[in-house]
Amino acid sequence: MKIFLTCFALSVLLISGCSQKMAEQDILARFDKQVVTKSELEKEISELPEWKQDKYKDQSGREEYLTLMAESRMILQIAKERKLDKNPEIIKEVNDFQDQLIRDAIVKREVDDKVKITDADLEKYYAENKEKYIEPEKVAVTEITLKEESKAKELMEKIKSGEDFTALAKEMDSKGESFGPGSGNEGKTRPFSRDSYSSAKEFVEKAFSLQPGEMSDIIVQPMGKDTFYMIIRLDEHNPPRQKEFSEVKDDIQNTLEREKKDERKKQWIEGIKKDKKYQLFADKIKEPVKETEESEQKEEKPSEEGSKESSEEINKEPGE
C-alpha cells in the first residue's frame, strides 16, 4: 500500500510538473499576476476581419499584436484599480450599450432572420421596376482645360494648323498644365451623364451637343470665382440602355431585404404593442416652454426699496 501511495504521489508530481512546463511555454507576456497566452493571442487574431488578419501573420505582426493586447490589459487593470468600473456614468454607458446589444439581438432573431428572399422574388421585382434600372445617356471626351484664355487661343491655333489634339492633350496633362476632368488620364474622361459636373454646365451641354470625333471651340467655363477655358473632342456617345438583371441583382437583393425587413419589423412591433396593451396619452404631452418665456418668467421686478436706493444714488451730488 505504501509503495502504491508513493508511486501515485510521484505520478501526480510528474503530471503537475509537465502541466506547469506546458503552461509556462504558453505564456507570451506577463505583468503583475496576469499573463497573455499563446492561445489567447491566436484566438483574438482569428476573430479579426480577414483583411486585418493578414497584418499579423508573420513574427513581427504577432509581436505587435501581443504588445497591443498586453498594453490594453494593463490600462484596464489601472482603470479598475482606480475604481473607474464603479463610476456611475460609465456603468450607465455600459448598461445602455448592453441594452442596445440585446435589442439588436432580438430584432435580428424576430425580423432579419425571418426575411427570406428568393431568386423568383428578385426577378419579379426587376420585371416590375425596370425603369429604375435604365443607365442614362453618357459621353466621354478628351479635353484640355486651361486657366488663361490667351494660352487656350494659342493652343486652338496649333490645332487648326494641324497639330494632333490627342498628343497635345497628353503633353499638357503630363506637364500638369491641364486642369479638367481628364487630368491624370491623358485628358480622357470616363463616360459621364448629363447630371455629372453640375458646376460645369457649359462643358456638359457642349459635350452632349457634339458628334463623335467632333471638336469644340473654346468653352468659357466659370467655376466659382475662377474661369477656365476648355477645348474638348467627343470620343464616345452611349445612348440610354436597359441594365440586365445580372447587373442589378445585388442592388435588388439589398432593396428587397431592406423593404421586407422594414415591413416585418413594423408588423412585429404592432404585435408587441397589442400584446403589451400599449396606450399613448398624447394629450398629456406638454409643449416645452420657449426660451423667451422662460427668460421673462425668471426676470424679477426690482423692489420699491431697491428702486428708491437706486434713485437716491443717481440723484446724489458728487462728494455726498
C-alpha positions as CSV (number, residue, x, y, z in Angstrom):
1,M,0.0,0.0,0.0
2,K,2.8,2.4,0.9
3,I,4.6,1.6,-2.4
4,F,1.3,2.3,-4.3
5,L,0.9,5.7,-2.5
6,T,4.5,6.6,-3.2
7,C,4.1,5.8,-6.9
8,F,0.8,7.7,-7.0
9,A,2.4,10.8,-5.4
10,L,5.3,10.6,-7.9
11,S,2.8,10.4,-10.8
12,V,0.9,13.5,-9.6
13,L,4.2,15.4,-9.3
14,L,5.3,14.4,-12.8
15,I,1.9,15.4,-14.3
16,S,1.8,18.6,-12.4
17,G,5.4,19.4,-13.5
18,C,4.5,18.7,-17.1
19,S,1.4,20.9,-16.9
20,Q,3.4,23.8,-15.4
21,K,6.1,23.4,-18.0
22,M,3.4,23.4,-20.8
23,A,1.7,26.4,-19.2
24,E,4.9,28.3,-19.0
25,Q,5.7,27.7,-22.6
26,D,2.2,29.0,-23.5
27,I,2.8,32.3,-21.7
28,L,3.9,35.1,-24.1
29,A,3.7,38.1,-21.8
30,R,3.4,38.7,-18.1
31,F,2.7,41.6,-15.8
32,D,1.8,41.6,-12.1
33,K,-0.2,38.4,-11.7
34,Q,-1.6,38.4,-15.2
35,V,-0.4,36.7,-18.3
36,V,-1.2,36.7,-22.0
37,T,-1.1,33.2,-23.5
38,K,-0.4,31.9,-27.0
39,S,-3.9,30.5,-27.3
40,E,-5.4,34.0,-26.3
41,L,-3.2,35.7,-29.0
42,E,-4.3,33.2,-31.7
43,K,-7.9,33.4,-30.7
44,E,-8.0,37.3,-30.8
45,I,-6.2,37.4,-34.2
46,S,-8.6,34.7,-35.6
47,E,-11.6,36.9,-34.7
48,L,-10.3,39.9,-36.6
49,P,-11.7,40.6,-40.1
50,E,-9.7,38.7,-42.8
51,W,-8.1,41.8,-44.2
52,K,-6.8,42.7,-40.7
53,Q,-5.5,39.2,-40.0
54,D,-3.0,39.5,-42.9
55,K,-1.2,42.2,-40.9
56,Y,-0.5,39.9,-38.1
57,K,0.6,36.7,-39.9
58,D,4.3,36.9,-39.5
59,Q,6.5,37.1,-36.4
60,S,6.8,40.9,-36.3
61,G,3.0,41.2,-36.8
62,R,2.3,38.8,-33.9
63,E,4.7,40.6,-31.7
64,E,2.9,43.9,-32.5
65,Y,-0.5,42.5,-31.7
66,L,0.8,40.8,-28.5
67,T,2.2,44.1,-27.3
68,L,-1.2,45.8,-28.0
69,M,-3.0,43.1,-26.0
70,A,-0.7,43.4,-23.0
71,E,-0.9,47.2,-23.1
72,S,-4.7,47.1,-23.3
73,R,-4.9,44.8,-20.3
74,M,-2.5,46.9,-18.2
75,I,-4.5,50.0,-19.0
76,L,-7.7,48.2,-18.0
77,Q,-6.1,47.0,-14.7
78,I,-5.1,50.5,-13.8
79,A,-8.6,51.8,-14.6
80,K,-10.1,49.1,-12.3
81,E,-7.5,49.9,-9.5
82,R,-8.8,53.5,-9.6
83,K,-12.4,52.2,-9.3
84,L,-13.5,53.5,-12.7
85,D,-15.5,50.4,-13.2
86,K,-17.7,51.7,-10.3
87,N,-18.1,55.1,-11.9
88,P,-21.9,55.7,-12.2
89,E,-21.6,57.4,-15.7
90,I,-19.5,54.5,-17.0
91,I,-21.9,52.0,-15.6
92,K,-24.8,53.7,-17.3
93,E,-23.0,53.8,-20.6
94,V,-22.2,50.1,-20.2
95,N,-25.8,49.3,-19.4
96,D,-27.1,51.4,-22.3
97,F,-24.7,49.6,-24.6
98,Q,-25.7,46.2,-23.3
99,D,-29.4,47.1,-23.7
100,Q,-28.7,48.1,-27.3
101,L,-27.0,44.8,-28.0
102,I,-29.9,42.9,-26.5
103,R,-32.4,44.9,-28.6
104,D,-30.3,44.3,-31.8
105,A,-30.2,40.6,-31.0
106,I,-34.0,40.2,-30.6
107,V,-34.6,42.3,-33.8
108,K,-32.2,40.1,-35.7
109,R,-33.9,36.9,-34.4
110,E,-37.5,38.1,-34.9
111,V,-37.0,40.3,-38.1
112,D,-33.8,39.8,-40.0
113,D,-33.6,36.0,-39.7
114,K,-37.2,35.6,-40.7
115,V,-36.9,37.5,-44.0
116,K,-36.0,35.2,-46.9
117,I,-35.6,36.5,-50.5
118,T,-35.8,34.0,-53.4
119,D,-34.5,34.4,-56.9
120,A,-38.1,34.4,-58.0
121,D,-38.7,37.5,-55.8
122,L,-35.7,39.2,-57.3
123,E,-36.8,38.5,-60.9
124,K,-40.3,39.7,-60.2
125,Y,-39.1,42.9,-58.7
126,Y,-36.8,43.5,-61.7
127,A,-39.7,42.9,-64.1
128,E,-42.0,45.3,-62.2
129,N,-39.3,48.1,-61.8
130,K,-37.3,48.0,-65.0
131,E,-37.5,51.8,-65.3
132,K,-35.4,52.1,-62.2
133,Y,-32.5,50.3,-63.9
134,I,-32.0,52.3,-67.0
135,E,-28.5,53.6,-67.5
136,P,-28.7,57.2,-68.7
137,E,-27.2,58.6,-71.9
138,K,-23.4,59.1,-71.4
139,V,-20.5,60.6,-73.3
140,A,-16.7,60.5,-72.9
141,V,-14.4,63.3,-74.2
142,T,-10.7,64.2,-74.5
143,E,-10.2,67.6,-73.1
144,I,-7.6,70.3,-72.4
145,T,-8.6,72.8,-69.7
146,L,-6.5,76.0,-69.1
147,K,-6.6,78.9,-66.7
148,E,-5.6,81.5,-69.2
149,E,-7.6,82.5,-72.3
150,S,-4.5,83.6,-74.2
151,K,-3.0,80.1,-73.8
152,A,-6.3,78.5,-74.9
153,K,-6.3,80.6,-78.1
154,E,-2.7,79.8,-78.8
155,L,-3.5,76.1,-78.4
156,M,-6.5,76.4,-80.7
157,E,-4.3,77.9,-83.4
158,K,-2.0,74.9,-83.2
159,I,-4.9,72.5,-83.5
160,K,-6.3,74.4,-86.5
161,S,-2.8,74.3,-88.1
162,G,-2.9,70.5,-88.0
163,E,-1.2,69.5,-84.7
164,D,-2.6,66.3,-83.2
165,F,-5.2,67.1,-80.5
166,T,-4.6,63.8,-78.7
167,A,-0.9,64.3,-78.5
168,L,-1.4,67.9,-77.2
169,A,-3.8,66.7,-74.5
170,K,-1.4,64.1,-73.4
171,E,1.5,66.5,-73.4
172,M,-0.4,69.2,-71.4
173,D,-1.6,66.6,-68.9
174,S,1.9,65.2,-68.4
175,K,3.2,68.7,-67.6
176,G,0.3,69.3,-65.1
177,E,-0.9,72.2,-67.2
178,S,-4.4,70.9,-67.9
179,F,-7.0,71.1,-65.1
180,G,-10.1,69.4,-66.4
181,P,-11.9,66.1,-65.6
182,G,-9.5,64.1,-67.7
183,S,-6.4,65.2,-65.8
184,G,-4.2,62.3,-64.8
185,N,-5.6,60.2,-67.6
186,E,-4.0,62.0,-70.7
187,G,-7.0,64.3,-70.9
188,K,-9.5,61.4,-71.4
189,T,-12.6,61.4,-69.2
190,R,-14.7,58.5,-68.1
191,P,-18.2,58.3,-69.5
192,F,-20.4,60.8,-67.8
193,S,-24.1,61.7,-67.8
194,R,-25.9,65.0,-68.1
195,D,-26.2,65.1,-64.3
196,S,-22.5,64.9,-63.9
197,Y,-20.3,68.0,-63.2
198,S,-23.3,70.1,-62.1
199,S,-21.0,73.1,-61.6
200,A,-19.7,72.9,-65.2
201,K,-22.9,73.2,-67.2
202,E,-21.3,74.8,-70.3
203,F,-18.9,72.0,-70.6
204,V,-21.6,69.3,-70.2
205,E,-24.0,70.9,-72.6
206,K,-21.3,71.3,-75.2
207,A,-20.1,67.7,-74.8
208,F,-23.6,66.3,-75.4
209,S,-24.1,68.5,-78.4
210,L,-21.1,67.2,-80.3
211,Q,-20.9,64.2,-82.7
212,P,-18.3,61.5,-82.1
213,G,-14.9,62.9,-83.4
214,E,-16.1,66.5,-83.5
215,M,-14.1,69.1,-81.6
216,S,-15.5,72.2,-79.8
217,D,-14.4,75.8,-80.0
218,I,-13.0,77.3,-76.8
219,I,-15.6,76.8,-74.0
220,V,-15.6,79.5,-71.3
221,Q,-16.5,77.7,-68.1
222,P,-17.0,79.7,-64.9
223,M,-16.2,77.7,-61.7
224,G,-16.9,79.7,-58.6
225,K,-14.5,82.7,-58.6
226,D,-12.4,81.2,-61.4
227,T,-12.9,80.9,-65.1
228,F,-11.5,78.0,-67.2
229,Y,-11.0,77.7,-70.9
230,M,-11.7,74.2,-72.3
231,I,-11.2,72.6,-75.7
232,I,-12.9,69.2,-76.0
233,R,-13.4,66.4,-78.5
234,L,-16.2,63.9,-78.3
235,D,-14.8,60.4,-78.2
236,E,-17.8,58.3,-77.2
237,H,-21.5,58.6,-77.1
238,N,-23.6,55.9,-75.4
239,P,-27.4,56.1,-75.6
240,P,-29.6,55.1,-72.7
241,R,-29.8,51.4,-72.1
242,Q,-31.7,48.9,-70.0
243,K,-29.4,47.2,-67.5
244,E,-29.5,43.4,-67.5
245,F,-30.9,41.6,-64.5
246,S,-27.5,40.1,-63.7
247,E,-26.0,43.6,-63.4
248,V,-28.5,44.8,-60.8
249,K,-29.3,41.6,-59.0
250,D,-27.2,42.5,-55.9
251,D,-28.9,46.0,-55.7
252,I,-32.3,44.4,-55.9
253,Q,-31.4,42.0,-53.2
254,N,-30.4,44.8,-50.9
255,T,-33.5,46.8,-51.8
256,L,-35.9,43.9,-51.2
257,E,-34.3,42.9,-48.0
258,R,-34.5,46.4,-46.6
259,E,-38.1,46.8,-47.7
260,K,-39.2,43.4,-46.3
261,K,-37.3,43.8,-43.1
262,D,-39.0,47.2,-42.5
263,E,-42.4,45.7,-43.2
264,R,-41.7,42.7,-41.0
265,K,-40.4,44.9,-38.1
266,K,-43.5,47.2,-38.4
267,Q,-45.8,44.2,-38.1
268,W,-43.8,42.6,-35.3
269,I,-43.8,45.9,-33.2
270,E,-47.6,46.3,-33.8
271,G,-48.0,42.8,-32.4
272,I,-45.9,43.6,-29.4
273,K,-48.0,46.8,-28.7
274,K,-51.2,44.7,-28.9
275,D,-49.8,42.0,-26.6
276,K,-48.5,44.5,-24.1
277,K,-51.7,46.6,-24.2
278,Y,-49.8,49.7,-25.2
279,Q,-51.5,53.0,-24.7
280,L,-50.4,56.5,-25.7
281,F,-51.7,59.6,-23.8
282,A,-50.7,62.3,-26.3
283,D,-53.0,64.9,-24.7
284,K,-50.8,64.8,-21.6
285,I,-47.6,65.8,-23.5
286,K,-46.7,69.3,-22.7
287,E,-45.0,71.6,-25.2
288,P,-41.6,72.8,-24.0
289,V,-41.6,76.3,-22.6
290,K,-40.0,78.6,-25.1
291,E,-36.7,80.2,-24.1
292,T,-38.1,83.7,-24.3
293,E,-40.9,82.8,-22.0
294,E,-38.5,81.2,-19.5
295,S,-36.4,84.4,-19.5
296,E,-39.5,86.5,-18.9
297,Q,-40.6,84.3,-16.0
298,K,-37.2,84.5,-14.4
299,E,-37.0,88.2,-14.6
300,E,-37.9,89.9,-11.3
301,K,-39.0,93.4,-10.9
302,P,-36.8,95.5,-8.6
303,S,-38.3,96.1,-5.2
304,E,-39.6,99.5,-4.2
305,E,-36.8,99.8,-1.7
306,G,-34.2,98.9,-4.3
307,S,-35.7,101.4,-6.8
308,K,-35.6,104.1,-4.1
309,E,-32.0,103.3,-3.3
310,S,-31.0,103.4,-7.0
311,S,-32.8,106.7,-7.4
312,E,-31.1,108.2,-4.4
313,E,-27.7,107.0,-5.8
314,I,-28.3,108.7,-9.2
315,N,-29.5,111.9,-7.6
316,K,-26.6,112.2,-5.1
317,E,-24.4,115.2,-5.6
318,P,-20.7,114.4,-6.1
319,G,-18.9,114.2,-2.7
320,E,-22.0,113.4,-0.7
